[in-house]
Amino acid sequence: MATRKPSTKSSSPRKAKSGPPFTDSHAEPSPEELWKQIAEAAYYKAKARHFAPGGEVQDWIEAEAEVMHRLGRSP
């Protein structure tokens, strides 16, 4: 009967797969990202009022204030 040879695998932990570089979750968004966040918030405000015409500017102003508040900045 043949004897089994002990495994030669290392017991050291495996290397972690490299992912995206570390990003600071508190970093300031770029102007483009800021605009996207405001536009998205304004869209949902318009949707909530069933896209009735005439409220677009108010939607944008309120969305901008909300996004800036969330970022801890004043509009």
N, CA, C and O atoms as a Maestro MAE file, in Angstrom:
{
 s_m_m2io_version
 :::
 2.0.0
}

f_m_ct {
 s_m_title
 :::
 protein
 m_atom[300] {
  # First column is atom index #
  i_m_mmod_type
  r_m_x_coord
  r_m_y_coord
  r_m_z_coord
  i_m_residue_number
  s_m_chain_name
  s_m_pdb_residue_name
  s_m_pdb_atom_name
  i_m_atomic_number
  :::
  1 25 0.837 -1.158 0.000 1 A "MET " " N  " 7
  2 3 0.000 0.000 0.000 1 A "MET " " CA " 6
  3 2 0.894 1.237 0.000 1 A "MET " " C  " 6
  4 15 1.857 1.325 0.762 1 A "MET " " O  " 8
  5 25 0.556 2.195 -0.873 2 A "ALA " " N  " 7
  6 3 1.364 3.411 -0.994 2 A "ALA " " CA " 6
  7 2 0.961 4.408 0.081 2 A "ALA " " C  " 6
  8 15 -0.212 4.540 0.430 2 A "ALA " " O  " 8
  9 25 1.941 5.087 0.580 3 A "THR " " N  " 7
  10 3 1.638 6.118 1.572 3 A "THR " " CA " 6
  11 2 1.511 7.458 0.873 3 A "THR " " C  " 6
  12 15 2.143 7.717 -0.151 3 A "THR " " O  " 8
  13 25 0.709 8.263 1.434 4 A "ARG " " N  " 7
  14 3 0.451 9.575 0.853 4 A "ARG " " CA " 6
  15 2 1.521 10.553 1.285 4 A "ARG " " C  " 6
  16 15 1.910 10.592 2.452 4 A "ARG " " O  " 8
  17 25 1.996 11.348 0.329 5 A "LYS " " N  " 7
  18 3 3.014 12.343 0.611 5 A "LYS " " CA " 6
  19 2 2.336 13.584 1.199 5 A "LYS " " C  " 6
  20 15 1.292 14.003 0.701 5 A "LYS " " O  " 8
  21 25 2.902 14.166 2.229 6 A "PRO " " N  " 7
  22 3 2.288 15.356 2.818 6 A "PRO " " CA " 6
  23 2 2.240 16.499 1.807 6 A "PRO " " C  " 6
  24 15 3.103 16.625 0.937 6 A "PRO " " O  " 8
  25 25 1.238 17.302 1.944 7 A "SER " " N  " 7
  26 3 1.061 18.443 1.052 7 A "SER " " CA " 6
  27 2 2.184 19.448 1.253 7 A "SER " " C  " 6
  28 15 2.652 19.665 2.371 7 A "SER " " O  " 8
  29 25 2.607 20.055 0.156 8 A "THR " " N  " 7
  30 3 3.674 21.062 0.237 8 A "THR " " CA " 6
  31 2 3.108 22.471 0.150 8 A "THR " " C  " 6
  32 15 3.860 23.439 0.041 8 A "THR " " O  " 8
  33 25 1.800 22.587 0.196 9 A "LYS " " N  " 7
  34 3 1.183 23.916 0.126 9 A "LYS " " CA " 6
  35 2 1.566 24.725 1.348 9 A "LYS " " C  " 6
  36 15 1.661 24.212 2.463 9 A "LYS " " O  " 8
  37 25 1.779 25.985 1.106 10 A "SER " " N  " 7
  38 3 2.131 26.895 2.190 10 A "SER " " CA " 6
  39 2 0.888 27.223 3.002 10 A "SER " " C  " 6
  40 15 -0.210 27.327 2.457 10 A "SER " " O  " 8
  41 25 1.062 27.380 4.269 11 A "SER " " N  " 7
  42 3 -0.071 27.734 5.116 11 A "SER " " CA " 6
  43 2 -0.233 29.245 5.236 11 A "SER " " C  " 6
  44 15 -1.059 29.725 6.013 11 A "SER " " O  " 8
  45 25 0.563 30.001 4.462 12 A "SER " " N  " 7
  46 3 0.455 31.459 4.532 12 A "SER " " CA " 6
  47 2 -0.829 31.911 3.856 12 A "SER " " C  " 6
  48 15 -1.310 31.258 2.930 12 A "SER " " O  " 8
  49 25 -1.381 33.019 4.314 13 A "PRO " " N  " 7
  50 3 -2.632 33.505 3.730 13 A "PRO " " CA " 6
  51 2 -2.429 33.906 2.274 13 A "PRO " " C  " 6
  52 15 -1.343 34.316 1.862 13 A "PRO " " O  " 8
  53 25 -3.494 33.775 1.522 14 A "ARG " " N  " 7
  54 3 -3.437 34.156 0.112 14 A "ARG " " CA " 6
  55 2 -3.383 35.674 -0.009 14 A "ARG " " C  " 6
  56 15 -3.861 36.406 0.858 14 A "ARG " " O  " 8
  57 25 -2.789 36.122 -1.107 15 A "LYS " " N  " 7
  58 3 -2.748 37.561 -1.372 15 A "LYS " " CA " 6
  59 2 -4.147 38.033 -1.722 15 A "LYS " " C  " 6
  60 15 -4.897 37.341 -2.411 15 A "LYS " " O  " 8
  61 25 -4.485 39.207 -1.245 16 A "ALA " " N  " 7
  62 3 -5.781 39.779 -1.573 16 A "ALA " " CA " 6
  63 2 -5.761 40.235 -3.021 16 A "ALA " " C  " 6
  64 15 -4.757 40.751 -3.511 16 A "ALA " " O  " 8
  65 25 -6.873 40.039 -3.691 17 A "LYS " " N  " 7
  66 3 -6.969 40.520 -5.064 17 A "LYS " " CA " 6
  67 2 -6.960 42.033 -5.044 17 A "LYS " " C  " 6
  68 15 -7.580 42.669 -4.192 17 A "LYS " " O  " 8
  69 25 -6.252 42.587 -5.989 18 A "SER " " N  " 7
  70 3 -6.209 44.048 -6.019 18 A "SER " " CA " 6
  71 2 -7.493 44.570 -6.633 18 A "SER " " C  " 6
  72 15 -7.948 44.074 -7.664 18 A "SER " " O  " 8
  73 25 -8.065 45.561 -6.003 19 A "GLY " " N  " 7
  74 3 -9.288 46.175 -6.470 19 A "GLY " " CA " 6
  75 2 -9.014 47.614 -6.844 19 A "GLY " " C  " 6
  76 15 -7.864 47.999 -7.055 19 A "GLY " " O  " 8
  77 25 -10.046 48.396 -6.926 20 A "PRO " " N  " 7
  78 3 -9.834 49.804 -7.251 20 A "PRO " " CA " 6
  79 2 -9.048 50.483 -6.141 20 A "PRO " " C  " 6
  80 15 -9.105 50.053 -4.989 20 A "PRO " " O  " 8
  81 25 -8.326 51.521 -6.470 21 A "PRO " " N  " 7
  82 3 -7.547 52.204 -5.439 21 A "PRO " " CA " 6
  83 2 -8.457 52.768 -4.366 21 A "PRO " " C  " 6
  84 15 -9.624 53.072 -4.612 21 A "PRO " " O  " 8
  85 25 -7.912 52.899 -3.190 22 A "PHE " " N  " 7
  86 3 -8.668 53.432 -2.060 22 A "PHE " " CA " 6
  87 2 -9.143 54.838 -2.388 22 A "PHE " " C  " 6
  88 15 -8.370 55.673 -2.857 22 A "PHE " " O  " 8
  89 25 -10.405 55.090 -2.140 23 A "THR " " N  " 7
  90 3 -10.931 56.431 -2.346 23 A "THR " " CA " 6
  91 2 -11.532 56.913 -1.043 23 A "THR " " C  " 6
  92 15 -12.166 56.149 -0.316 23 A "THR " " O  " 8
  93 25 -11.333 58.153 -0.765 24 A "ASP " " N  " 7
  94 3 -11.855 58.754 0.450 24 A "ASP " " CA " 6
  95 2 -13.340 59.024 0.264 24 A "ASP " " C  " 6
  96 15 -13.724 59.766 -0.640 24 A "ASP " " O  " 8
  97 25 -14.173 58.440 1.101 25 A "SER " " N  " 7
  98 3 -15.615 58.622 0.966 25 A "SER " " CA " 6
  99 2 -16.038 60.046 1.303 25 A "SER " " C  " 6
  100 15 -17.171 60.439 1.021 25 A "SER " " O  " 8
  101 25 -15.148 60.815 1.896 26 A "HIS " " N  " 7
  102 3 -15.469 62.196 2.235 26 A "HIS " " CA " 6
  103 2 -14.835 63.175 1.263 26 A "HIS " " C  " 6
  104 15 -14.811 64.377 1.527 26 A "HIS " " O  " 8
  105 25 -14.325 62.687 0.152 27 A "ALA " " N  " 7
  106 3 -13.690 63.555 -0.831 27 A "ALA " " CA " 6
  107 2 -14.756 64.419 -1.502 27 A "ALA " " C  " 6
  108 15 -15.905 64.008 -1.662 27 A "ALA " " O  " 8
  109 25 -14.354 65.595 -1.880 28 A "GLU " " N  " 7
  110 3 -15.268 66.502 -2.571 28 A "GLU " " CA " 6
  111 2 -15.538 65.978 -3.983 28 A "GLU " " C  " 6
  112 15 -14.609 65.563 -4.676 28 A "GLU " " O  " 8
  113 25 -16.794 65.993 -4.409 29 A "PRO " " N  " 7
  114 3 -17.091 65.541 -5.770 29 A "PRO " " CA " 6
  115 2 -16.583 66.551 -6.788 29 A "PRO " " C  " 6
  116 15 -16.460 67.739 -6.488 29 A "PRO " " O  " 8
  117 25 -16.291 66.078 -7.981 30 A "SER " " N  " 7
  118 3 -15.876 66.971 -9.059 30 A "SER " " CA " 6
  119 2 -17.086 67.819 -9.452 30 A "SER " " C  " 6
  120 15 -18.218 67.478 -9.110 30 A "SER " " O  " 8
  121 25 -16.853 68.920 -10.168 31 A "PRO " " N  " 7
  122 3 -17.999 69.729 -10.620 31 A "PRO " " CA " 6
  123 2 -18.986 68.915 -11.461 31 A "PRO " " C  " 6
  124 15 -20.197 69.125 -11.381 31 A "PRO " " O  " 8
  125 25 -18.469 67.994 -12.260 32 A "GLU " " N  " 7
  126 3 -19.348 67.156 -13.083 32 A "GLU " " CA " 6
  127 2 -20.197 66.229 -12.219 32 A "GLU " " C  " 6
  128 15 -21.391 66.064 -12.466 32 A "GLU " " O  " 8
  129 25 -19.576 65.624 -11.203 33 A "GLU " " N  " 7
  130 3 -20.311 64.736 -10.308 33 A "GLU " " CA " 6
  131 2 -21.341 65.518 -9.495 33 A "GLU " " C  " 6
  132 15 -22.453 65.038 -9.273 33 A "GLU " " O  " 8
  133 25 -20.980 66.699 -9.060 34 A "LEU " " N  " 7
  134 3 -21.907 67.556 -8.314 34 A "LEU " " CA " 6
  135 2 -23.119 67.882 -9.178 34 A "LEU " " C  " 6
  136 15 -24.257 67.809 -8.714 34 A "LEU " " O  " 8
  137 25 -22.872 68.243 -10.441 35 A "TRP " " N  " 7
  138 3 -23.959 68.555 -11.359 35 A "TRP " " CA " 6
  139 2 -24.864 67.342 -11.534 35 A "TRP " " C  " 6
  140 15 -26.087 67.481 -11.537 35 A "TRP " " O  " 8
  141 25 -24.277 66.145 -11.683 36 A "LYS " " N  " 7
  142 3 -25.067 64.920 -11.845 36 A "LYS " " CA " 6
  143 2 -25.946 64.670 -10.627 36 A "LYS " " C  " 6
  144 15 -27.108 64.292 -10.770 36 A "LYS " " O  " 8
  145 25 -25.405 64.876 -9.433 37 A "GLN " " N  " 7
  146 3 -26.186 64.653 -8.215 37 A "GLN " " CA " 6
  147 2 -27.361 65.618 -8.136 37 A "GLN " " C  " 6
  148 15 -28.472 65.225 -7.778 37 A "GLN " " O  " 8
  149 25 -27.114 66.880 -8.471 38 A "ILE " " N  " 7
  150 3 -28.187 67.879 -8.436 38 A "ILE " " CA " 6
  151 2 -29.238 67.554 -9.493 38 A "ILE " " C  " 6
  152 15 -30.437 67.619 -9.222 38 A "ILE " " O  " 8
  153 25 -28.787 67.204 -10.700 39 A "ALA " " N  " 7
  154 3 -29.721 66.870 -11.783 39 A "ALA " " CA " 6
  155 2 -30.596 65.678 -11.415 39 A "ALA " " C  " 6
  156 15 -31.795 65.674 -11.695 39 A "ALA " " O  " 8
  157 25 -30.003 64.674 -10.793 40 A "GLU " " N  " 7
  158 3 -30.779 63.502 -10.396 40 A "GLU " " CA " 6
  159 2 -31.813 63.869 -9.330 40 A "GLU " " C  " 6
  160 15 -32.962 63.432 -9.402 40 A "GLU " " O  " 8
  161 25 -31.412 64.661 -8.355 41 A "ALA " " N  " 7
  162 3 -32.348 65.068 -7.309 41 A "ALA " " CA " 6
  163 2 -33.476 65.911 -7.908 41 A "ALA " " C  " 6
  164 15 -34.634 65.764 -7.519 41 A "ALA " " O  " 8
  165 25 -33.139 66.794 -8.858 42 A "ALA " " N  " 7
  166 3 -34.157 67.628 -9.509 42 A "ALA " " CA " 6
  167 2 -35.119 66.760 -10.322 42 A "ALA " " C  " 6
  168 15 -36.322 67.021 -10.356 42 A "ALA " " O  " 8
  169 25 -34.591 65.740 -10.967 43 A "TYR " " N  " 7
  170 3 -35.438 64.821 -11.733 43 A "TYR " " CA " 6
  171 2 -36.483 64.173 -10.823 43 A "TYR " " C  " 6
  172 15 -37.663 64.120 -11.169 43 A "TYR " " O  " 8
  173 25 -36.052 63.684 -9.668 44 A "TYR " " N  " 7
  174 3 -37.000 63.024 -8.765 44 A "TYR " " CA " 6
  175 2 -38.017 64.008 -8.196 44 A "TYR " " C  " 6
  176 15 -39.152 63.631 -7.905 44 A "TYR " " O  " 8
  177 25 -37.618 65.258 -8.038 45 A "LYS " " N  " 7
  178 3 -38.584 66.264 -7.596 45 A "LYS " " CA " 6
  179 2 -39.628 66.497 -8.689 45 A "LYS " " C  " 6
  180 15 -40.821 66.587 -8.400 45 A "LYS " " O  " 8
  181 25 -39.182 66.595 -9.936 46 A "ALA " " N  " 7
  182 3 -40.112 66.786 -11.057 46 A "ALA " " CA " 6
  183 2 -41.029 65.571 -11.202 46 A "ALA " " C  " 6
  184 15 -42.220 65.719 -11.474 46 A "ALA " " O  " 8
  185 25 -40.481 64.393 -11.023 47 A "LYS " " N  " 7
  186 3 -41.278 63.173 -11.118 47 A "LYS " " CA " 6
  187 2 -42.361 63.154 -10.045 47 A "LYS " " C  " 6
  188 15 -43.492 62.742 -10.303 47 A "LYS " " O  " 8
  189 25 -42.010 63.601 -8.839 48 A "ALA " " N  " 7
  190 3 -42.974 63.615 -7.730 48 A "ALA " " CA " 6
  191 2 -44.146 64.548 -8.023 48 A "ALA " " C  " 6
  192 15 -45.249 64.336 -7.520 48 A "ALA " " O  " 8
  193 25 -43.911 65.580 -8.835 49 A "ARG " " N  " 7
  194 3 -45.015 66.484 -9.183 49 A "ARG " " CA " 6
  195 2 -45.559 66.165 -10.576 49 A "ARG " " C  " 6
  196 15 -46.217 66.994 -11.205 49 A "ARG " " O  " 8
  197 25 -45.271 64.935 -11.049 50 A "HIS " " N  " 7
  198 3 -45.781 64.405 -12.317 50 A "HIS " " CA " 6
  199 2 -45.354 65.246 -13.520 50 A "HIS " " C  " 6
  200 15 -46.095 65.363 -14.496 50 A "HIS " " O  " 8
  201 25 -44.162 65.828 -13.444 51 A "PHE " " N  " 7
  202 3 -43.548 66.591 -14.532 51 A "PHE " " CA " 6
  203 2 -44.425 67.731 -15.042 51 A "PHE " " C  " 6
  204 15 -44.357 68.106 -16.213 51 A "PHE " " O  " 8
  205 25 -45.248 68.276 -14.147 52 A "ALA " " N  " 7
  206 3 -46.070 69.420 -14.544 52 A "ALA " " CA " 6
  207 2 -45.146 70.583 -14.903 52 A "ALA " " C  " 6
  208 15 -44.186 70.857 -14.183 52 A "ALA " " O  " 8
  209 25 -45.430 71.264 -16.010 53 A "PRO " " N  " 7
  210 3 -44.547 72.356 -16.425 53 A "PRO " " CA " 6
  211 2 -44.596 73.532 -15.461 53 A "PRO " " C  " 6
  212 15 -45.599 73.764 -14.786 53 A "PRO " " O  " 8
  213 25 -43.493 74.269 -15.413 54 A "GLY " " N  " 7
  214 3 -43.441 75.488 -14.620 54 A "GLY " " CA " 6
  215 2 -42.682 75.370 -13.313 54 A "GLY " " C  " 6
  216 15 -42.442 76.389 -12.666 54 A "GLY " " O  " 8
  217 25 -42.296 74.182 -12.897 55 A "GLY " " N  " 7
  218 3 -41.612 74.033 -11.624 55 A "GLY " " CA " 6
  219 2 -40.159 73.617 -11.741 55 A "GLY " " C  " 6
  220 15 -39.523 73.275 -10.744 55 A "GLY " " O  " 8
  221 25 -39.632 73.645 -12.960 56 A "GLU " " N  " 7
  222 3 -38.278 73.139 -13.190 56 A "GLU " " CA " 6
  223 2 -37.211 73.905 -12.415 56 A "GLU " " C  " 6
  224 15 -36.307 73.308 -11.830 56 A "GLU " " O  " 8
  225 25 -37.323 75.229 -12.416 57 A "VAL " " N  " 7
  226 3 -36.316 76.055 -11.730 57 A "VAL " " CA " 6
  227 2 -36.374 75.806 -10.222 57 A "VAL " " C  " 6
  228 15 -35.340 75.674 -9.567 57 A "VAL " " O  " 8
  229 25 -37.578 75.744 -9.686 58 A "GLN " " N  " 7
  230 3 -37.734 75.486 -8.253 58 A "GLN " " CA " 6
  231 2 -37.202 74.098 -7.896 58 A "GLN " " C  " 6
  232 15 -36.578 73.923 -6.850 58 A "GLN " " O  " 8
  233 25 -37.446 73.114 -8.761 59 A "ASP " " N  " 7
  234 3 -36.907 71.769 -8.534 59 A "ASP " " CA " 6
  235 2 -35.387 71.826 -8.433 59 A "ASP " " C  " 6
  236 15 -34.794 71.233 -7.531 59 A "ASP " " O  " 8
  237 25 -34.760 72.545 -9.367 60 A "TRP " " N  " 7
  238 3 -33.293 72.627 -9.394 60 A "TRP " " CA " 6
  239 2 -32.765 73.328 -8.140 60 A "TRP " " C  " 6
  240 15 -31.797 72.876 -7.529 60 A "TRP " " O  " 8
  241 25 -33.411 74.436 -7.764 61 A "ILE " " N  " 7
  242 3 -32.961 75.193 -6.587 61 A "ILE " " CA " 6
  243 2 -33.044 74.328 -5.333 61 A "ILE " " C  " 6
  244 15 -32.107 74.295 -4.536 61 A "ILE " " O  " 8
  245 25 -34.166 73.628 -5.157 62 A "GLU " " N  " 7
  246 3 -34.326 72.767 -3.988 62 A "GLU " " CA " 6
  247 2 -33.341 71.594 -4.023 62 A "GLU " " C  " 6
  248 15 -32.772 71.231 -2.994 62 A "GLU " " O  " 8
  249 25 -33.142 71.010 -5.191 63 A "ALA " " N  " 7
  250 3 -32.207 69.885 -5.326 63 A "ALA " " CA " 6
  251 2 -30.790 70.346 -5.002 63 A "ALA " " C  " 6
  252 15 -30.053 69.651 -4.302 63 A "ALA " " O  " 8
  253 25 -30.415 71.503 -5.504 64 A "GLU " " N  " 7
  254 3 -29.075 72.026 -5.224 64 A "GLU " " CA " 6
  255 2 -28.881 72.249 -3.732 64 A "GLU " " C  " 6
  256 15 -27.831 71.910 -3.185 64 A "GLU " " O  " 8
  257 25 -29.879 72.815 -3.073 65 A "ALA " " N  " 7
  258 3 -29.787 73.052 -1.631 65 A "ALA " " CA " 6
  259 2 -29.653 71.730 -0.871 65 A "ALA " " C  " 6
  260 15 -28.868 71.636 0.073 65 A "ALA " " O  " 8
  261 25 -30.408 70.719 -1.271 66 A "GLU " " N  " 7
  262 3 -30.345 69.418 -0.598 66 A "GLU " " CA " 6
  263 2 -28.979 68.755 -0.776 66 A "GLU " " C  " 6
  264 15 -28.412 68.225 0.180 66 A "GLU " " O  " 8
  265 25 -28.458 68.785 -1.989 67 A "VAL " " N  " 7
  266 3 -27.170 68.156 -2.253 67 A "VAL " " CA " 6
  267 2 -26.062 68.890 -1.483 67 A "VAL " " C  " 6
  268 15 -25.200 68.257 -0.873 67 A "VAL " " O  " 8
  269 25 -26.092 70.198 -1.517 68 A "MET " " N  " 7
  270 3 -25.074 70.980 -0.806 68 A "MET " " CA " 6
  271 2 -25.156 70.745 0.694 68 A "MET " " C  " 6
  272 15 -24.131 70.670 1.371 68 A "MET " " O  " 8
  273 25 -26.379 70.628 1.217 69 A "HIS " " N  " 7
  274 3 -26.557 70.346 2.644 69 A "HIS " " CA " 6
  275 2 -25.971 68.985 2.978 69 A "HIS " " C  " 6
  276 15 -25.284 68.827 3.988 69 A "HIS " " O  " 8
  277 25 -26.244 68.003 2.126 70 A "ARG " " N  " 7
  278 3 -25.720 66.648 2.340 70 A "ARG " " CA " 6
  279 2 -24.195 66.635 2.334 70 A "ARG " " C  " 6
  280 15 -23.574 65.838 3.038 70 A "ARG " " O  " 8
  281 25 -23.594 67.518 1.539 71 A "LEU " " N  " 7
  282 3 -22.128 67.604 1.471 71 A "LEU " " CA " 6
  283 2 -21.552 68.527 2.553 71 A "LEU " " C  " 6
  284 15 -20.335 68.644 2.695 71 A "LEU " " O  " 8
  285 25 -22.438 69.176 3.310 72 A "GLY " " N  " 7
  286 3 -21.966 70.065 4.366 72 A "GLY " " CA " 6
  287 2 -21.496 71.419 3.854 72 A "GLY " " C  " 6
  288 15 -20.679 72.086 4.488 72 A "GLY " " O  " 8
  289 25 -22.020 71.816 2.699 73 A "ARG " " N  " 7
  290 3 -21.659 73.107 2.112 73 A "ARG " " CA " 6
  291 2 -22.926 73.925 1.903 73 A "ARG " " C  " 6
  292 15 -24.028 73.379 1.836 73 A "ARG " " O  " 8
  293 25 -22.758 75.235 1.801 74 A "SER " " N  " 7
  294 3 -23.905 76.073 1.489 74 A "SER " " CA " 6
  295 2 -23.944 76.314 -0.022 74 A "SER " " C  " 6
  296 15 -22.897 76.375 -0.666 74 A "SER " " O  " 8
  297 25 -25.149 76.449 -0.589 75 A "PRO " " N  " 7
  298 3 -25.276 76.620 -2.052 75 A "PRO " " CA " 6
  299 2 -24.671 77.909 -2.552 75 A "PRO " " C  " 6
  300 15 -24.704 78.182 -3.752 75 A "PRO " " O  " 8
  :::
 }
 m_bond[299] {
  # First column is bond index #
  i_m_from
  i_m_to
  i_m_order
  :::
  1 1 2 1
  2 2 3 1
  3 3 4 2
  4 3 5 1
  5 5 6 1
  6 6 7 1
  7 7 8 2
  8 7 9 1
  9 9 10 1
  10 10 11 1
  11 11 12 2
  12 11 13 1
  13 13 14 1
  14 14 15 1
  15 15 16 2
  16 15 17 1
  17 17 18 1
  18 18 19 1
  19 19 20 2
  20 19 21 1
  21 21 22 1
  22 22 23 1
  23 23 24 2
  24 23 25 1
  25 25 26 1
  26 26 27 1
  27 27 28 2
  28 27 29 1
  29 29 30 1
  30 30 31 1
  31 31 32 2
  32 31 33 1
  33 33 34 1
  34 34 35 1
  35 35 36 2
  36 35 37 1
  37 37 38 1
  38 38 39 1
  39 39 40 2
  40 39 41 1
  41 41 42 1
  42 42 43 1
  43 43 44 2
  44 43 45 1
  45 45 46 1
  46 46 47 1
  47 47 48 2
  48 47 49 1
  49 49 50 1
  50 50 51 1
  51 51 52 2
  52 51 53 1
  53 53 54 1
  54 54 55 1
  55 55 56 2
  56 55 57 1
  57 57 58 1
  58 58 59 1
  59 59 60 2
  60 59 61 1
  61 61 62 1
  62 62 63 1
  63 63 64 2
  64 63 65 1
  65 65 66 1
  66 66 67 1
  67 67 68 2
  68 67 69 1
  69 69 70 1
  70 70 71 1
  71 71 72 2
  72 71 73 1
  73 73 74 1
  74 74 75 1
  75 75 76 2
  76 75 77 1
  77 77 78 1
  78 78 79 1
  79 79 80 2
  80 79 81 1
  81 81 82 1
  82 82 83 1
  83 83 84 2
  84 83 85 1
  85 85 86 1
  86 86 87 1
  87 87 88 2
  88 87 89 1
  89 89 90 1
  90 90 91 1
  91 91 92 2
  92 91 93 1
  93 93 94 1
  94 94 95 1
  95 95 96 2
  96 95 97 1
  97 97 98 1
  98 98 99 1
  99 99 100 2
  100 99 101 1
  101 101 102 1
  102 102 103 1
  103 103 104 2
  104 103 105 1
  105 105 106 1
  106 106 107 1
  107 107 108 2
  108 107 109 1
  109 109 110 1
  110 110 111 1
  111 111 112 2
  112 111 113 1
  113 113 114 1
  114 114 115 1
  115 115 116 2
  116 115 117 1
  117 117 118 1
  118 118 119 1
  119 119 120 2
  120 119 121 1
  121 121 122 1
  122 122 123 1
  123 123 124 2
  124 123 125 1
  125 125 126 1
  126 126 127 1
  127 127 128 2
  128 127 129 1
  129 129 130 1
  130 130 131 1
  131 131 132 2
  132 131 133 1
  133 133 134 1
  134 134 135 1
  135 135 136 2
  136 135 137 1
  137 137 138 1
  138 138 139 1
  139 139 140 2
  140 139 141 1
  141 141 142 1
  142 142 143 1
  143 143 144 2
  144 143 145 1
  145 145 146 1
  146 146 147 1
  147 147 148 2
  148 147 149 1
  149 149 150 1
  150 150 151 1
  151 151 152 2
  152 151 153 1
  153 153 154 1
  154 154 155 1
  155 155 156 2
  156 155 157 1
  157 157 158 1
  158 158 159 1
  159 159 160 2
  160 159 161 1
  161 161 162 1
  162 162 163 1
  163 163 164 2
  164 163 165 1
  165 165 166 1
  166 166 167 1
  167 167 168 2
  168 167 169 1
  169 169 170 1
  170 170 171 1
  171 171 172 2
  172 171 173 1
  173 173 174 1
  174 174 175 1
  175 175 176 2
  176 175 177 1
  177 177 178 1
  178 178 179 1
  179 179 180 2
  180 179 181 1
  181 181 182 1
  182 182 183 1
  183 183 184 2
  184 183 185 1
  185 185 186 1
  186 186 187 1
  187 187 188 2
  188 187 189 1
  189 189 190 1
  190 190 191 1
  191 191 192 2
  192 191 193 1
  193 193 194 1
  194 194 195 1
  195 195 196 2
  196 195 197 1
  197 197 198 1
  198 198 199 1
  199 199 200 2
  200 199 201 1
  201 201 202 1
  202 202 203 1
  203 203 204 2
  204 203 205 1
  205 205 206 1
  206 206 207 1
  207 207 208 2
  208 207 209 1
  209 209 210 1
  210 210 211 1
  211 211 212 2
  212 211 213 1
  213 213 214 1
  214 214 215 1
  215 215 216 2
  216 215 217 1
  217 217 218 1
  218 218 219 1
  219 219 220 2
  220 219 221 1
  221 221 222 1
  222 222 223 1
  223 223 224 2
  224 223 225 1
  225 225 226 1
  226 226 227 1
  227 227 228 2
  228 227 229 1
  229 229 230 1
  230 230 231 1
  231 231 232 2
  232 231 233 1
  233 233 234 1
  234 234 235 1
  235 235 236 2
  236 235 237 1
  237 237 238 1
  238 238 239 1
  239 239 240 2
  240 239 241 1
  241 241 242 1
  242 242 243 1
  243 243 244 2
  244 243 245 1
  245 245 246 1
  246 246 247 1
  247 247 248 2
  248 247 249 1
  249 249 250 1
  250 250 251 1
  251 251 252 2
  252 251 253 1
  253 253 254 1
  254 254 255 1
  255 255 256 2
  256 255 257 1
  257 257 258 1
  258 258 259 1
  259 259 260 2
  260 259 261 1
  261 261 262 1
  262 262 263 1
  263 263 264 2
  264 263 265 1
  265 265 266 1
  266 266 267 1
  267 267 268 2
  268 267 269 1
  269 269 270 1
  270 270 271 1
  271 271 272 2
  272 271 273 1
  273 273 274 1
  274 274 275 1
  275 275 276 2
  276 275 277 1
  277 277 278 1
  278 278 279 1
  279 279 280 2
  280 279 281 1
  281 281 282 1
  282 282 283 1
  283 283 284 2
  284 283 285 1
  285 285 286 1
  286 286 287 1
  287 287 288 2
  288 287 289 1
  289 289 290 1
  290 290 291 1
  291 291 292 2
  292 291 293 1
  293 293 294 1
  294 294 295 1
  295 295 296 2
  296 295 297 1
  297 297 298 1
  298 298 299 1
  299 299 300 2
  :::
 }
}
